[in-house]
Amino acid sequence: MAAAGDFKSWDSLLDEKWRGKLLLEVRGLPFPILAEAWGEDRTFTFLKKLLTLDPVIIRGATPEMEALGGRAGRHRHRQLYRTRAGV
C-alpha cells in the first residue's frame, strides 16, 4: 500500500518499488493530458519507463476496484501499449 508521501511527482511512479503494483486503466486517460503539458517525446519516454515496471492494465472501473480490493479481476493487456510506445 502506498503512503501519503510516496508520490511527489509523476516520476515517483517510476520507482522500482512499484514493479507489478501499479494499476493502469486501458484507456490511458492521463497520458494525452500529460502530452499536452510535457510534449509527446517526454510523455512517451515516461510511458516506456512505466511499462518496464509491469503495471497491471485493466479495463473499466469494476476490475480496477476488484484489483485494489485484492480480488482476481486483473487483466493484462500490455502488448497494445508496448507496441504503440515502442517498448
C-alpha positions in Angstrom: 0.0 0.0 0.0 1.3 3.5 -0.8 1.9 6.0 1.9 0.7 9.6 1.5 4.2 10.9 0.8 5.2 8.2 -1.7 4.1 10.3 -4.8 5.6 13.7 -5.0 5.6 13.9 -8.8 4.7 11.7 -11.8 8.3 10.5 -11.8 7.7 9.0 -8.4 5.7 6.3 -10.2 8.9 5.1 -11.9 10.4 3.9 -8.7 11.3 0.2 -8.9 9.4 -0.5 -5.6 6.2 -0.2 -7.7 7.1 -3.0 -10.0 3.9 -5.1 -10.6 1.9 -2.9 -8.2 0.6 -0.2 -10.4 -2.8 -0.3 -12.0 -3.4 1.4 -15.3 -6.8 1.7 -16.9 -6.6 0.5 -20.5 -7.8 3.9 -21.9 -4.7 5.6 -20.5 -6.6 8.8 -19.9 -3.9 10.8 -18.2 -1.4 10.4 -21.0 -2.9 12.7 -23.6 -3.2 15.3 -20.9 0.5 14.8 -20.0 1.4 15.1 -23.7 -0.2 18.5 -23.8 1.9 19.7 -20.8 5.1 17.7 -21.4 5.1 17.1 -25.2 5.0 13.8 -26.9 8.6 12.8 -26.5 8.7 13.2 -22.8 5.3 11.5 -22.4 6.4 8.5 -24.5 9.7 8.3 -22.6 7.8 8.3 -19.3 5.3 5.7 -20.6 8.0 3.4 -21.9 9.7 3.5 -18.4 6.4 3.0 -16.7 5.7 -0.1 -18.8 9.0 -1.7 -17.8 7.6 -1.9 -14.3 5.0 -4.4 -15.4 1.9 -2.4 -14.4 -1.4 -4.3 -14.3 -3.5 -2.9 -17.1 -7.2 -3.2 -16.6 -10.5 -2.4 -18.4 -13.0 -0.2 -16.6 -13.7 0.7 -13.0 -15.0 -2.7 -11.9 -11.7 -4.7 -12.5 -9.9 -1.7 -11.0 -11.8 -1.8 -7.8 -11.6 -5.6 -7.6 -7.8 -5.4 -8.1 -7.5 -2.7 -5.5 -9.5 -5.0 -3.2 -7.2 -7.9 -3.8 -9.6 -9.9 -5.9 -8.8 -11.6 -9.2 -10.2 -9.0 -11.5 -6.9 -8.4 -13.2 -6.4 -8.2 -17.0 -3.1 -7.7 -18.6 -3.2 -6.0 -22.0 0.3 -4.6 -22.1 1.2 -5.7 -25.6 -1.0 -3.0 -27.1 0.8 -0.3 -25.1 4.2 -1.8 -25.7 3.6 -1.8 -29.4 2.4 1.8 -29.5 5.1 3.0 -27.2 7.9 1.1 -29.0 8.8 -1.0 -25.9 
